[in-house]
Structures are given as C-alpha cells and as structure tokens.
Amino acid sequence: MVDFTNRVAIVTGAGGGLGRAHAHLLASLGAAVVVNDLGGTVHGEGSSESAADVVAAEILEAGGTAVADYNSVAAPESAQAIVDHAIAEFGTVDVLINNAGILRDRSFTNLTVDELRSVLDVHLRGAFYVSQPAFAHMKARGYGRIVMTSSASGIMGNFGQTNYGAAKMGLIGFMNVLALEGAKHGIRVNAIAPIAATRMTEGLLGEVLEHFQPELVSPAVAYLASEECDLTSELWSVGGGSVSRIFVALADGYFKHPKDGAITVEDVVANLEEIRSEDGYIVPFSSQDEFAKLGPKLLDI
C-alpha cells in the first residue's frame, strides 16, 4: 500500500489540471500538500491566489491537509520561498513534484527571445530553482523523492514547440544528474511524459479527450513519489490508462580498432547500416556505461 502519512509534498502548478490531480491524490494518501500555483494564464501572464486557494480548500474539505502557496517558480528567491513555506508549515519536505508550466508556441523562425526565455524560465529553470533548496533539505535528512514533468514534445518533437521541447528534454538531463547525485542520500529522481486533457492541451486531443483525464496520470506520479519506489532515473509515458517506460538505448554499432588505422569518413559511409542497427543495445544508467561498452573493444577483451 502506497502511504504518504507524515510525508510533506510540494506540487508546483497545482491550481488546475495535472497538478491539481496530483495534489488531491497525494493528500488522499496521507500527505500534507503545499499547493503551489502563481495563478497566471496558460501563457504565464498575470497572477491570482484563487487557483491555489480553491485546490487547498478542496483538499481540506475532503479531510486532507494542505496549504496554498502563490510563489512563482521562475525566480530563485520565490522558488526558495516555496520550500521555506513547506518547512515552516509542516516541518520538512519529502516530495517535490515539478509540474508548473506555460506555453508560448510558435514556429521556430517566428519564435521571439521572450517566448524562449519565458518557457525556459518556468519549465527548466523553475525546476532547478525549486529543486535546489528541496534537494539540499532532502540530502541533509537522507530521504527524498522528486518527479519531473517532461513531455513527448521534447523527447520526440512537436511542430511549433522548440522552446517547450527544449525545456522538457532539458529536464531529462537534469533528472539523470540529480538521480546520480541523490542516490547515496536516499533521494530518488524520476520523470513522466504525460498525456492529459488540461488547459495546455485544450483543442489537441479531439474526440478522445474524455479518455485522457489528468487523474489517470496521478497514480504513476504517486508511486514514483512514494517510499515504496526505489527506482531512479526512470522516464515513463503516462496517460489514457497506459504506463510505459521510455529509455535511451546505446546500440553496439560499428567499431574499428585504432590499431587498424584511424576511422575515416569512408568507414562511416560504408557502415551506416551497422551504425544505425538497433541490435545489441544497452540501456546506460550514466555516461560511464558508454566507456564500459567501449573499453573491452579497445582492450581486446
């Protein structure tokens, strides 16, 4: 049984959509939840306390424990304030769900610097800003769970979302490094790539909208955020009743030993099929695994 009794969770962007669903589920499983939401538009404009207040009130009415927080994730000082709020209110931080996000979609040649900067500030830098103080607190206590919200738009690409895609793929690199740094301190760091009907995806899912409710994503998030989860550096596609792993694989590829001469452009051209073959792949946990693959070949082991 996944249980969050005596655990404290911060959920950013929890005033609606996925964040609201995550906050409700964590609270129903016993967590004290900091419902963080700036209350801006889907494009990151404006602010309002009502979004976070409504969700916190819903949780309290259902018998859970929650407090609203209105700080922005997009600046170091206000992100620090989110973590400080959790510690002041509940004494600690055990779980961080980095969910806050905005959209500024535009085809690449029309994308403005402001549209790039604002999306990176919320999705990528925002996750950095909140995670750093939370991670430090978790490290000192020897326990923590962090879940990043990535997207297929970053992992696989999506037209008109260069800023969003770059930010979402950046979160995967961020997750991988934090997973390594947190491993010996009891901190597990994972990510989801959700498919859900929210105001950010409104108009994109068409007739299948009803099959992709945010509540169908939250159970996977709750597991990854739980003490029962000992996995780290996992990336899961979640939505519509499906939970599946996405992973980076390193194929065996083509190898020419340096003693046989330096590899040439002609070698690359002549061996494209072997280079691109998906046979004999490994799923590396860190960059060191690339050397573990190559070492035996170079040493003729």
For each residue, the residues with C-beta under 8 A, 3 or more apart:
1:
2: 29 222 223 226 228
3: 29 30 226 227
4: 7 9 26 29 30 31 95 222 225 226
5: 30 31
6: 30
7: 4 30 31 32 94 95 227
8: 31 32 33 34 86 90 91 92 93 94 95
9: 4 23 26 31 32 33 34 93 94 95 96 97 225
10: 33 34 36 69 82 83 86 93 95 96 97 130 134
11: 14 19 22 23 26 33 34 35 36 97 99
12: 19 36 37 73 82 96 97 98 99 100 126 130
13: 17 18 19 36 37 73 99 100 101
14: 11 19 20 22 23 33 35 36 37 52 55 97 99
15: 19 20 35 37 39 51 52 54 55
16: 19 20 37 51 55 198 199
17: 13 20 21 196 198 199 200 214
18: 13 21 22 99 149 194 196 198 214 217 218
19: 11 12 13 14 15 16 22 23 35 37 97 99 100
20: 14 15 16 17 23 24 55 214
21: 17 18 24 25 213 214 215 217 218
22: 11 14 18 19 25 26 97 99 217 218 221 222
23: 9 11 14 19 20 26 27 33 35 55 59 66
24: 20 21 27 28 55 58 59 62 64 218
25: 21 22 28 29 215 218 219 221 222
26: 4 9 11 22 23 29 31 33 95 97 222 225
27: 23 24 30 31 32 33 59 62 64 65 66
28: 24 25 62 64
29: 2 3 4 25 26 222
30: 3 4 5 6 7 27
31: 4 5 7 8 9 26 27 64 65 94 95
32: 7 8 9 27 65 66 67 89 90
33: 8 9 10 11 14 23 26 27 56 59 64 65 66 67
34: 8 9 10 11 66 67 69 82 85 86 89 90
35: 11 14 15 19 23 52 55 56 59 66 67 68 69
36: 10 11 12 13 14 52 69 70 71 73 82 100
37: 12 13 14 15 16 19 51 52 55 68 69 70 100
38: 47 70 71 72 73 100
39: 15 46 47 48 49 50 51 52 70
40: 43 44 45 46 47 48 102
41: 44 45 46 102
42: 102 103 199 200
43: 40 102 103 104
44: 40 41 102 104 118 122
45: 40 41
46: 39 40 41
47: 38 39 40 70 72
48: 39 40 51
49: 39 52 53 68 70
50: 39 53 54
51: 15 16 37 39 48 54 55
52: 14 15 35 36 37 39 49 55 56 68 69 70
53: 49 50 56 57 68
54: 15 50 51 57 58
55: 14 15 16 20 23 24 35 37 51 52 58 59 66 68
56: 33 35 52 53 59 60 66 67 68
57: 53 54 60 61
58: 24 54 55 61 62
59: 23 24 27 33 35 55 56 62 64 65 66
60: 56 57 63 64 65 66
61: 57 58
62: 24 27 28 58 59
63: 60
64: 24 27 28 31 33 59 60
65: 27 31 32 33 59 60 90
66: 23 27 32 33 34 35 55 56 59 60
67: 32 33 34 35 56 85 89 90
68: 35 37 49 52 53 55 56
69: 10 34 35 36 37 52 81 82 85 86
70: 36 37 38 39 47 49 52
71: 36 38 78 79 81 82 85
72: 38 47 75 78 79 126
73: 12 13 36 38 78 79 82 98 100 122 126 127 129 130
74: 78 79 118 121 122 125 126 129
75: 72 78 79 129
76: 79 80 129
77: 80 81
78: 71 72 73 74 75 81 82
79: 71 72 73 74 75 76 82 83 126 129 130 132 133
80: 76 77 83 84 129 133
81: 69 71 77 78 84 85
82: 10 12 34 36 69 71 73 78 79 85 86 130
83: 10 79 80 86 87 93 130 133 134 137
84: 80 81 87 88 133
85: 34 67 69 71 81 82 88 89
86: 8 10 34 69 82 83 89 90 92 93
87: 83 84 90 91 92 93 137
88: 84 85
89: 32 34 67 85 86
90: 8 32 34 65 67 86 87
91: 8 87
92: 8 86 87 137 141
93: 8 9 10 83 86 87 96 134 137 138 144
94: 7 8 9 31 138 143 144 145
95: 4 7 8 9 10 26 31 144 145 146 147 225
96: 9 10 12 93 130 131 134 144 145 146 147
97: 9 10 11 12 14 19 22 26 146 147 149 221 225
98: 12 73 126 127 130 131 146 147 148 149 171
99: 11 12 13 14 18 19 22 149
100: 12 13 19 36 37 38 73 122 123 126
101: 13 122 123 149 200
102: 40 41 42 43 44 118 119 122 123
103: 42 43 119 164 200
104: 43 44 115 116 118 119 163 164
105: 160 161 164
106: 110 111 112 115 160 163
107: 110 111 159 160
108: 111 162
109:
110: 106 107
111: 106 107 108 115 116 162 163
112: 106 115 116
113: 116 117
114: 117 118
115: 104 106 111 112 118 119 163
116: 104 111 112 113 119 120 162 163
117: 113 114 120 121
118: 44 74 102 104 114 115 121 122
119: 102 103 104 115 116 122 123 163 164 167
120: 116 117 123 124 125 163 166 167 170
121: 74 117 118 124 125 126
122: 44 73 74 100 101 102 118 119 125 126 167
123: 100 101 102 119 120 126 127 164 167 168 170 171
124: 120 121 127 128 166 167 170 171 174
125: 74 120 121 122 128 129
126: 12 72 73 74 79 98 100 121 122 123 129 130
127: 73 98 123 124 130 131 148 171 174
128: 124 125 131 132 174
129: 73 74 75 76 79 80 125 126 132
130: 10 12 73 79 82 83 96 98 126 127 133 134
131: 96 98 127 128 134 135 146 174 178
132: 79 128 129 135 136
133: 79 80 83 84 130 136 137
134: 10 83 93 96 130 131 137 138 144 146
135: 131 132 138 139 144 146 178 181 182 187
136: 132 133 139 140
137: 83 87 92 93 133 134 140 141 144
138: 93 94 134 135 141 142 143 144 146 182 185 186 187
139: 135 136 142 144 182 185 187
140: 136 137
141: 92 137 138 144
142: 138 139 185 186
143: 94 138 185 186 187 227
144: 93 94 95 96 134 135 137 138 139 141 182 185 186 187 188
145: 94 95 96 187 188 189 224 225 226 227 229
146: 95 96 97 98 131 134 135 138 175 178 182 187 188 189 190
147: 95 96 97 98 189 190 191 192 221 224 225
148: 98 127 171 172 174 175 189 190 191 192
149: 18 97 98 99 101 171 191 192 194
150: 154 155 168 169 171 172 175 191 192 193 235
151: 154 155 164 165 168 193 194
152: 155 156 158 193 195 237
153: 156 157 158 161 164 165 168
154: 150 151 157 164 165 166 167 168 169 170 171 172
155: 150 151 152 168 169 172 193 235 246
156: 152 153
157: 153 154 161 165
158: 152 153 161 164 165
159: 107
160: 105 106 107
161: 105 153 157 158 164 165
162: 108 111 116 165 166
163: 104 106 111 115 116 119 120 166 167
164: 103 104 105 119 123 151 153 154 158 161 167 168
165: 151 153 154 157 158 161 162 168 169
166: 120 124 154 162 163 169 170
167: 119 120 122 123 124 154 163 164 170 171
168: 123 150 151 153 154 155 164 165 171 172 193
169: 150 154 155 165 166 172 173
170: 120 123 124 154 166 167 173 174
171: 98 123 124 127 148 149 150 154 167 168 174 175 191
172: 148 150 154 155 168 169 175 176 191 235
173: 169 170 176 177
174: 124 127 128 131 148 170 171 177 178
175: 146 148 150 171 172 178 179 189 190 191 233 235
176: 172 173 179 180 233 286
177: 173 174 180 181
178: 131 135 146 174 175 181 182 187 189
179: 175 176 182 183 188 189 190 232 233
180: 176 177 183 233 286
181: 135 177 178 185 187
182: 135 138 139 144 146 178 179 185 186 187 188 189 232
183: 179 180 187 232
184:
185: 138 139 142 143 144 181 182
186: 138 142 143 144 182
187: 135 138 139 143 144 145 146 178 181 182 183 232
188: 144 145 146 179 182 224 229 230 231 232
189: 145 146 147 148 175 178 179 182 232 233
190: 146 147 148 175 179 224 229 231 232 233 234 235 236
191: 147 148 149 150 171 172 175 234 235 236
192: 147 148 149 150 217 220 221 224 235 236 237 238
193: 150 151 152 155 168 235 236 237 238 246
194: 18 149 151 214 217 238 239
195: 152 201 212 217 237 238 239 240
196: 17 18 201 212 213 214 216 217 239
197: 201 202 205 209 210 212 213 214
198: 16 17 18 201 202 214
199: 16 17 42 202
200: 17 42 101 103
201: 195 196 197 198 204 205 212
202: 197 198 199
203:
204: 201
205: 197 201 208 209 212
206: 209
207:
208: 205 211 212 240
209: 197 205 206 212
210: 197 213
211: 208 240 241
212: 195 196 197 201 205 208 209 216 239 240
213: 21 196 197 210 216
214: 17 18 20 21 194 196 197 198 217 218
215: 21 25 218
216: 196 212 213 219 238 239 240 241
217: 18 21 22 192 194 195 196 214 220 221 238 239
218: 18 21 22 24 25 214 215 221 222
219: 25 216 222 223
220: 192 217 223 224 236 238 243
221: 22 25 97 147 192 217 218 224 225 238
222: 2 4 22 25 26 29 218 219 225 226
223: 2 219 220 226 228 229
224: 145 147 188 190 192 220 221 229 231 234 236
225: 4 9 26 95 97 145 147 221 222 229
226: 2 3 4 145 222 223 229
227: 3 7 143 145
228: 2 223
229: 145 188 190 223 224 225 226
230: 188
231: 188 190 224 234
232: 179 182 183 187 188 189 190
233: 175 176 179 180 189 190 285
234: 190 191 224 231 245
235: 150 155 172 175 190 191 192 193 245 246 247
236: 190 191 192 193 220 224 243 244 245 246
237: 152 192 193 195 242 243 244 245 246
238: 192 193 194 195 216 217 220 221 242 243
239: 194 195 196 212 216 217 242
240: 195 208 211 212 216
241: 211 216
242: 237 238 239
243: 220 236 237 238
244: 236 237
245: 234 235 236 237
246: 155 193 235 236 237
247: 235 283
248: 283 284
249: 278 281 282 283
250: 281 282 283 284 289 290 293
251: 276 277 278 279 280 281
252: 255 277 279 280 281 293
253: 274 275 277
254: 267 268 271 274 275
255: 252 294 297
256: 260 261 263 267
257: 260 297 298 300
258: 261 262 298
259:
260: 256 257
261: 256 258 264
262: 258
263: 256 267 268
264: 261 267 268
265: 268 269
266: 269 270
267: 254 256 263 264 270 271
268: 254 263 264 265 271 272 275
269: 265 266 272
270: 266 267
271: 254 267 268 274 275
272: 268 269 275 276
273: 276 277
274: 253 254 271 277
275: 253 254 268 271 272
276: 251 272 273
277: 251 252 253 273 274 280
278: 249 251 281
279: 251 252
280: 251 252 277
281: 249 250 251 252 278
282: 249 250 289 293
283: 247 248 249 250
284: 248 250 287 288 289 290 293
285: 233 289
286: 176 180 289
287: 284 290 291
288: 284 291 292
289: 250 282 284 285 286 292 293
290: 250 284 287 293 294
291: 287 288 294 295
292: 288 289 295
293: 250 252 282 284 289 290 296 297
294: 255 290 291 297 298
295: 291 292 298 299 301
296: 293 299 300 301
297: 255 257 293 294 300
298: 257 258 294 295
299: 295 296
300: 257 296 297
301: 295 296
